[in-house]
Amino acid sequence: MNLFVGIVGTFFALFSSIILAYVSMVTGIGPWIAPTLVLFTSVLLKLRRKRKPQHIENQEMALTQTVGSVGALVAVAIGFTLPTLYFLDPEIFNSWIASPFYFCSIIAGSILSAGALGMYLARLFGEKLVYREKLKFPVSLLIHRMITSQSEGWQIKHMLTGLSSTGLFCFIRDGFYHLKGLFPKVAYLLPSIFGKELAFAFYQGPTLWAVGFIAGAVISVPLAVGMLSKYLILYPINHHAVYLPFKLFDPQDSGAFNLAFCSGLVLVGTFSEMRKYPKILFNTVKDYVDIKTIKNSILKLFLGNNMPGILPTPMPSAEIPKSKFFRKLQTRARDILDFCIVFFGVVAFLSYLKFSFASQLFIIVFTLVAAYQLCLLGASVGLIPFGRFATFVMIPAMLIFKLDYIQITILCVFVNICSAVASDLLFDYKVGELCDIKFKRIRKYQWLGLIVSALGMGFLLWLIFTNFQVGSPELFAYRGKTRALLVQSTNFNYWVLLLGGLYGLIVKKFRVNPALVLSGILMPNSISIGLIAGGILSKFFKKPDNYLPFWSGVFASESIWMLINMLMKLVGA
């Protein structure tokens, strides 16, 4: 193993874990951090005394981001789902946080079991998606372009400018040690007219502006619609009895009403996606369970497969020397052994959490379907919609099996981690193909990233949860709250649910993203305004992609600042 890649990749795995865990829970968005890791690696390579040939350094950059990006995607997968438990049962969640060793063990078990299954599934899907269908893998192409870019110098300067300027801003804003900061956490605009409703965040501000810019102006309209809907739609409906001659329900507390109304929105979105479930199942089965595939699978059991970089191209059985034939049988035996180890590891973890064996088989099969579809989407368009496919597994599991709140949460965490690792490994396979790196070598480094993430993620999450209150503006965790609303939707007023559902249909009719409208309703205005501002700002640049290194440095810098402050509190400074 390359010592430079191992050490730097390990640091990046932890570094990206804390950044993406925090960002995903604050904003509900998980921006790609791999390009940022490539830029950081490039800086470190330029500082090395003895330079290596360019193609060797390109491979080192590719492998370093392979290790680090595992932590990033796993952090997003957990950040989107784990806070669900807090919104379902805060006492259980707080008891976990009060027992750091138990909490870290649960996180490590989730990452290792789900991640190992994701690694195995990536090998299963790789030949089809990378070679036979030759999908475009836009994220992999972007990473490769950054690795080989001749304009790398200005990219690094932009990133370092964002990193340093944001660090200076955070220092002036918050102060350090005995020095006091100069800015408030939130500035209220025109308080005499709007009270505390029109709020602009300085704390988390750079992160919000950066994520909004990276996501683009496409998020600004639905977020604005959601934020305005609180005052123009939800408030009048909640108090309709004051203005109308009839009453569907008594006015409710605005927070409770908003939750019930948003549950209707969530239900409409869920049922809309559920219509696609039969097609998803059919397409997955069609791709992998047909006569030709079964025949090929039987042949592969004895002859290997023709996936370059993993196994040599098979030869007709008559031409295979006896020793090679037995070597191939040995390889296939190892593959079967790998599957058995992964399967029993998953069963052991889920059994510890008291899932029935029938529910375990259900989760494994449906996770396979969800992971394949997410890998297919990631390979085609570069997007990984975690929430949609976690719901794909969660809804039928809740209906068929009696799952408690812990099991519901862990199920979603498991599906997200497995899908994240599988899709990330496929991205790395494509980068490896472009950089002439064998897949076996890539898998070795991704295992390093997975193990490092499993060992460190629990502690990093514990740091976040002990320094910030889940559900507060500092750690709103809107995606976890949305999932909890779906689970608890039967407890709300049915009239409010119906009206929320109708509003969701109207929003969808106008082709406005209901999920982002929902986030605009649920999130504090200070968060929505920061994201909207970043999205609008991107419209003022002809080529906003050229400024992504700068904004990557911005959100990385504030996350590093946050980590430093948390560690200072931990040691009592």
ChimeraX attribute file (.defattr): number of C-alpha atoms within 10 A of each C-alpha:
attribute: neighborCount
match mode: 1-to-1
recipient: residues
	/A:1	8
	/A:2	10
	/A:3	8
	/A:4	14
	/A:5	22
	/A:6	18
	/A:7	12
	/A:8	18
	/A:9	30
	/A:10	23
	/A:11	17
	/A:12	27
	/A:13	31
	/A:14	25
	/A:15	21
	/A:16	29
	/A:17	27
	/A:18	27
	/A:19	25
	/A:20	28
	/A:21	26
	/A:22	27
	/A:23	26
	/A:24	24
	/A:25	27
	/A:26	26
	/A:27	26
	/A:28	20
	/A:29	18
	/A:30	23
	/A:31	19
	/A:32	19
	/A:33	18
	/A:34	26
	/A:35	22
	/A:36	24
	/A:37	27
	/A:38	25
	/A:39	25
	/A:40	20
	/A:41	25
	/A:42	20
	/A:43	16
	/A:44	13
	/A:45	18
	/A:46	11
	/A:47	10
	/A:48	9
	/A:49	7
	/A:50	8
	/A:51	11
	/A:52	11
	/A:53	8
	/A:54	10
	/A:55	13
	/A:56	13
	/A:57	18
	/A:58	22
	/A:59	19
	/A:60	24
	/A:61	27
	/A:62	27
	/A:63	28
	/A:64	30
	/A:65	30
	/A:66	33
	/A:67	35
	/A:68	32
	/A:69	31
	/A:70	33
	/A:71	35
	/A:72	29
	/A:73	29
	/A:74	30
	/A:75	32
	/A:76	29
	/A:77	28
	/A:78	29
	/A:79	29
	/A:80	29
	/A:81	31
	/A:82	23
	/A:83	27
	/A:84	29
	/A:85	23
	/A:86	21
	/A:87	21
	/A:88	22
	/A:89	13
	/A:90	14
	/A:91	12
	/A:92	14
	/A:93	18
	/A:94	14
	/A:95	12
	/A:96	16
	/A:97	18
	/A:98	13
	/A:99	11
	/A:100	15
	/A:101	14
	/A:102	14
	/A:103	19
	/A:104	22
	/A:105	15
	/A:106	18
	/A:107	23
	/A:108	22
	/A:109	20
	/A:110	24
	/A:111	30
	/A:112	24
	/A:113	24
	/A:114	28
	/A:115	29
	/A:116	26
	/A:117	28
	/A:118	30
	/A:119	24
	/A:120	20
	/A:121	23
	/A:122	26
	/A:123	18
	/A:124	13
	/A:125	18
	/A:126	21
	/A:127	18
	/A:128	16
	/A:129	21
	/A:130	19
	/A:131	13
	/A:132	10
	/A:133	9
	/A:134	13
	/A:135	17
	/A:136	16
	/A:137	24
	/A:138	17
	/A:139	23
	/A:140	25
	/A:141	16
	/A:142	13
	/A:143	23
	/A:144	23
	/A:145	15
	/A:146	22
	/A:147	24
	/A:148	15
	/A:149	11
	/A:150	10
	/A:151	9
	/A:152	16
	/A:153	12
	/A:154	12
	/A:155	20
	/A:156	20
	/A:157	15
	/A:158	20
	/A:159	23
	/A:160	22
	/A:161	17
	/A:162	24
	/A:163	22
	/A:164	14
	/A:165	15
	/A:166	22
	/A:167	21
	/A:168	13
	/A:169	16
	/A:170	24
	/A:171	17
	/A:172	15
	/A:173	17
	/A:174	19
	/A:175	15
	/A:176	13
	/A:177	9
	/A:178	7
	/A:179	10
	/A:180	12
	/A:181	14
	/A:182	12
	/A:183	15
	/A:184	12
	/A:185	15
	/A:186	15
	/A:187	16
	/A:188	16
	/A:189	14
	/A:190	12
	/A:191	12
	/A:192	8
	/A:193	9
	/A:194	11
	/A:195	11
	/A:196	16
	/A:197	14
	/A:198	16
	/A:199	21
	/A:200	20
	/A:201	21
	/A:202	20
	/A:203	21
	/A:204	24
	/A:205	22
	/A:206	26
	/A:207	29
	/A:208	28
	/A:209	26
	/A:210	28
	/A:211	27
	/A:212	29
	/A:213	29
	/A:214	22
	/A:215	18
	/A:216	20
	/A:217	19
	/A:218	17
	/A:219	22
	/A:220	24
	/A:221	18
	/A:222	24
	/A:223	28
	/A:224	20
	/A:225	20
	/A:226	26
	/A:227	22
	/A:228	16
	/A:229	17
	/A:230	16
	/A:231	12
	/A:232	12
	/A:233	12
	/A:234	22
	/A:235	16
	/A:236	15
	/A:237	19
	/A:238	20
	/A:239	16
	/A:240	17
	/A:241	15
	/A:242	13
	/A:243	10
	/A:244	8
	/A:245	7
	/A:246	9
	/A:247	12
	/A:248	11
	/A:249	15
	/A:250	11
	/A:251	16
	/A:252	12
	/A:253	9
	/A:254	14
	/A:255	10
	/A:256	11
	/A:257	20
	/A:258	21
	/A:259	22
	/A:260	27
	/A:261	31
	/A:262	30
	/A:263	28
	/A:264	27
	/A:265	28
	/A:266	24
	/A:267	20
	/A:268	22
	/A:269	19
	/A:270	16
	/A:271	11
	/A:272	12
	/A:273	14
	/A:274	17
	/A:275	10
	/A:276	12
	/A:277	16
	/A:278	10
	/A:279	11
	/A:280	17
	/A:281	15
	/A:282	13
	/A:283	14
	/A:284	16
	/A:285	12
	/A:286	11
	/A:287	11
	/A:288	14
	/A:289	13
	/A:290	11
	/A:291	9
	/A:292	10
	/A:293	13
	/A:294	12
	/A:295	10
	/A:296	14
	/A:297	16
	/A:298	12
	/A:299	14
	/A:300	16
	/A:301	17
	/A:302	19
	/A:303	26
	/A:304	24
	/A:305	20
	/A:306	15
	/A:307	18
	/A:308	13
	/A:309	17
	/A:310	16
	/A:311	15
	/A:312	13
	/A:313	12
	/A:314	18
	/A:315	14
	/A:316	7
	/A:317	12
	/A:318	7
	/A:319	10
	/A:320	14
	/A:321	11
	/A:322	11
	/A:323	9
	/A:324	12
	/A:325	18
	/A:326	14
	/A:327	15
	/A:328	22
	/A:329	17
	/A:330	15
	/A:331	17
	/A:332	18
	/A:333	14
	/A:334	12
	/A:335	14
	/A:336	13
	/A:337	12
	/A:338	14
	/A:339	16
	/A:340	12
	/A:341	15
	/A:342	21
	/A:343	16
	/A:344	12
	/A:345	18
	/A:346	24
	/A:347	19
	/A:348	16
	/A:349	18
	/A:350	23
	/A:351	14
	/A:352	10
	/A:353	13
	/A:354	15
	/A:355	21
	/A:356	15
	/A:357	12
	/A:358	9
	/A:359	19
	/A:360	20
	/A:361	15
	/A:362	17
	/A:363	22
	/A:364	19
	/A:365	13
	/A:366	21
	/A:367	26
	/A:368	20
	/A:369	22
	/A:370	27
	/A:371	30
	/A:372	23
	/A:373	21
	/A:374	24
	/A:375	29
	/A:376	21
	/A:377	17
	/A:378	24
	/A:379	25
	/A:380	16
	/A:381	13
	/A:382	20
	/A:383	17
	/A:384	23
	/A:385	15
	/A:386	23
	/A:387	18
	/A:388	17
	/A:389	23
	/A:390	25
	/A:391	20
	/A:392	23
	/A:393	23
	/A:394	22
	/A:395	15
	/A:396	14
	/A:397	19
	/A:398	15
	/A:399	9
	/A:400	10
	/A:401	13
	/A:402	13
	/A:403	18
	/A:404	12
	/A:405	18
	/A:406	18
	/A:407	18
	/A:408	25
	/A:409	23
	/A:410	21
	/A:411	25
	/A:412	27
	/A:413	26
	/A:414	30
	/A:415	32
	/A:416	36
	/A:417	31
	/A:418	30
	/A:419	35
	/A:420	31
	/A:421	31
	/A:422	30
	/A:423	31
	/A:424	27
	/A:425	28
	/A:426	27
	/A:427	26
	/A:428	27
	/A:429	26
	/A:430	28
	/A:431	27
	/A:432	22
	/A:433	16
	/A:434	15
	/A:435	20
	/A:436	14
	/A:437	19
	/A:438	14
	/A:439	22
	/A:440	13
	/A:441	15
	/A:442	21
	/A:443	21
	/A:444	14
	/A:445	24
	/A:446	27
	/A:447	19
	/A:448	20
	/A:449	28
	/A:450	26
	/A:451	22
	/A:452	22
	/A:453	28
	/A:454	25
	/A:455	19
	/A:456	19
	/A:457	25
	/A:458	21
	/A:459	19
	/A:460	22
	/A:461	22
	/A:462	19
	/A:463	19
	/A:464	19
	/A:465	16
	/A:466	14
	/A:467	17
	/A:468	15
	/A:469	12
	/A:470	22
	/A:471	18
	/A:472	12
	/A:473	20
	/A:474	19
	/A:475	21
	/A:476	23
	/A:477	28
	/A:478	29
	/A:479	26
	/A:480	26
	/A:481	24
	/A:482	25
	/A:483	27
	/A:484	23
	/A:485	25
	/A:486	19
	/A:487	19
	/A:488	14
	/A:489	20
	/A:490	12
	/A:491	9
	/A:492	17
	/A:493	13
	/A:494	15
	/A:495	14
	/A:496	23
	/A:497	24
	/A:498	18
	/A:499	18
	/A:500	24
	/A:501	21
	/A:502	16
	/A:503	20
	/A:504	25
	/A:505	17
	/A:506	13
	/A:507	18
	/A:508	16
	/A:509	11
	/A:510	8
	/A:511	10
	/A:512	18
	/A:513	20
	/A:514	24
	/A:515	20
	/A:516	21
	/A:517	26
	/A:518	27
	/A:519	24
	/A:520	29
	/A:521	26
	/A:522	22
	/A:523	23
	/A:524	19
	/A:525	23
	/A:526	24
	/A:527	27
	/A:528	27
	/A:529	25
	/A:530	26
	/A:531	31
	/A:532	26
	/A:533	19
	/A:534	26
	/A:535	25
	/A:536	19
	/A:537	17
	/A:538	22
	/A:539	14
	/A:540	9
	/A:541	11
	/A:542	8
	/A:543	10
	/A:544	14
	/A:545	13
	/A:546	12
	/A:547	17
	/A:548	22
	/A:549	23
	/A:550	22
	/A:551	27
	/A:552	27
	/A:553	27
	/A:554	27
	/A:555	26
	/A:556	27
	/A:557	26
	/A:558	24
	/A:559	24
	/A:560	17
	/A:561	16
	/A:562	19
	/A:563	19
	/A:564	12
	/A:565	16
	/A:566	19
	/A:567	13
	/A:568	13
	/A:569	12
	/A:570	12
	/A:571	7
	/A:572	7
	/A:573	10
